[in-house]
């Protein structure tokens, strides 16, 4: 292996050999920390002597052999035997000494006696011949005492002989107090101190490994992680190039872990204890009294820290790489490691360290100290949840719950644990909340914890029991409690929407609570109630949107936020709802709130469906479904499922929709609004796949469930229009007309989308002239609510009506608008291809790229007139006077050379004049 950054040290060894070869005996002591490359330096130096005739004796000592006298000398003599077997090639004295060493080692205890003298004499005789003698001892600090005496004798008697002794040590000679060691240090010698590699030397090593120059930041990263310790540098290289030859940022793996442990095991026992405590303390290592935990003095602790710094493991009091700290802790006995963390926790608590730090060690120690442990863990759990660390929060609460014996306290802990679990996995919260059902109904829980249990009941579909529980909580003890009760009841009525059939007892109480919600809260619930309970106005929508902007992730309000977004979307502002939902989704992703991501993702997909963007709706709904497991969705699984089924059906992907209908859904889902939406989506799929009677059954079930539940939800769920469509498909036009008219007569107003769909279905039961008028009204409403998919279908119906009336030019004009909307929705055109073909154009007609014939204002007026609108209707739509409309039409007639309105459609097609929808999209787009 090539040496880097050691040229000066190698030069010192070479010079010492040169001096010894001239008859000047030399001693060189190499010192350096563990892994600094002492062994490699000696090896490289001895390799440079291969071209000389030097006799080289090598040996490596070991602490386990310190009690074996002459163990090192035995290695040196074995080296000579390997080079010169006992024969005429070896000096006679050496041969006899080699034999005597093994049989008379016991006489050499302490290095005194005939054996030690004879061995030293034999080594001197080796140095007396023509060949220089080089003795290299690795880990010389662990040399047995008898061998020390022998080496010292050799040095004393070789001042003018061709002898070089090289001792590589860990730098601990000064700590070993014995006459032999003192005598060795008193011998004339040169000291070679191996410092860590510089950043430049590390860069040279990396360049040699990579075969090319590497960026400076790579070099710095390796040096920063190892402090230039060659052992650690090579270990990092091994890990970083395990899966490919390219050298990038350092990756610490198995090789680095083993290297770090190797360095530690070469250290003294006291240093190991300090390293373990520092690894356990982590970031607090430099701010507490380490000696209290290790049983060492301040000076002893500092000595250990300095040694660990020199080895490249530490940077100050912190480990340079977390992998090294983890390896040190994992190398400990588990019982000792647990006890260490327990001692650390007690010490940190006594010194007033923040709860999060104390709790970390209590958790590892699996310990809840009596008196203060539970409070520390609960405080740390709250802080962990605020930092979005659900796993740590639940671990702390679970530890407290395990050792808690008070029933009320156990109930509160279980509810808190469930709230934390709910954020990422509602199914995991179930085992904590099931035992709390009875205490919640008995009033044994706080209002907040009761609301948590009620939320679980609703999520699982137990709407009847939840309603009974809310009825028992009407008399709240504080305004905060009243708001909690009001929000839960509002969510039950408007988000889940449907109670069990036939359960009429609590209805009076529910009416009271509905008034209580409006009176007692000023927050989001009150504003949404104002929006869904009456006519949607700009003020009511803006109030809800404003409340959403400051809404944080809260255990009570996920469903309320979802209801708010849907209310805005159904109030003809889907773009505003989408923008608010996207903002909340980003917040949920940032805070790792999986349940929020899933529910808000479903809401976003539903909003896309309301906008007619069926591709985005299908993709978003499927993505949301994949975030949570089926068990975690509860009855809410009907939300993404119904959206995905409806979107795939609209796209014509019937096989995919059929597959989604094969998913298992919980039976209680059909007692909620999500079951109704699921039945509606399934019914429309049945219609699209020629199963109208199955669709009729599903739509009738929807109507029954809505009548028995919250009738006010019928504004946003037009089941009567669904029945009208099903009756049309089975040939019952009269029934279809009756259902459509009943939908239009609903009191309290309804969304533009619902009214537009009813008008379109009513038009299907009328004569062509009446049909065109109804469809134009439907189109106006669909433009307001922003549903481009339904708009494409309505345009297609209007085109067909004009075609049936013989108004072929007008039919083509409207067909193009239908095709344009279909293209925007990424679906197939709903009109026949022949209606989209260009009519024959007379010679001399204006080219498509020529100058515009009509002004923007004239285009708008002409477009509406071509669709059959009267001057008064055009005036109302464009907010201009009737006189202005008449003036624009006069100029249009003159420019297009037409005499009446009936000629406008064909002339507009002939001259390719932009259609109304082209300008309308940019100037009259829906605000939501």
Secondary structure, DSSP 8 states (H G I E B T S, - for coil): ----S-HHHHHHHHHHHHHHHTT--EEEEEE--TTSSHHHHHHHHHHHGGGS--EEEEEE--GGGTTSTTHHHHHHHHHHHHHS-SSTTS-HHHHHHHHHHHHSGGGGGGG-SHHHHHHHHHHHHHHHSSS-EEEEEESGGG--HHHHHHHHHHHHT-TTSSEEEEEEE-S-GGG---HHHHHHHHS--EEEE-----HHHHHHHHHHHHTS---HHHHHHHHHHHTT-HHHHHHHHHHHTTT-S---S----HHHHHHHHHHHHTS-HHHHHHHHHHHHHGGGTTTS-HHHHHT--HHHHHHHHHHHHHTTSEETTEESSHHHHHHHHHTS-HHHHHHHHHHHHHHHHHTT--HHHHHHHHHHHT---TTTHHHHHHHHHHHHHHTT-HHHHHHHHHHHHHH---HHHHHHHHHHHHHHHHTT-HHHHHHHHHTTHHHHHTT-S-HHHHHHHHHHHHHHT-HHHHHHHHHTT-S-SSHHHHHHHHHHHHIIIIII----TT--TTHHHHHHHHHHHHHH--SHHHHHHHHHHS---HHHHHHHHHHHHT----TTTHHHHHHHHHHHHHTT-HHHHHHHHHHHHHHHHHTT-HHHHHHHHHHHHHHHHHTT-HHHHHHHHHHHHHHS-HHHHGGGHHHHHHHHHHHHHHHT-HHHHHHHHTS---GGGGGSHHHHHHHHHHHHHHHHTT-HHHHHHHHHHHHHHHHHS-GGGGGT--HHHHHHHHHHHTT-HHHHHHHHHHHHT-TT---HHHHHHHHHHHHHTS-HHHHHHHHHHHHHHHHHHT-HHHHHHHHHHHHHHHHHTT-HHHHHHHHHHHHHHHHHHTS--SS-GGGGS-----TT---TTS--SS-HHHHHHHHHHHTT--HHHHHHHHT--HHHHHHHHHHHHHHHT-SSGGGHHHHHHHTT---HHHHHHHHS----
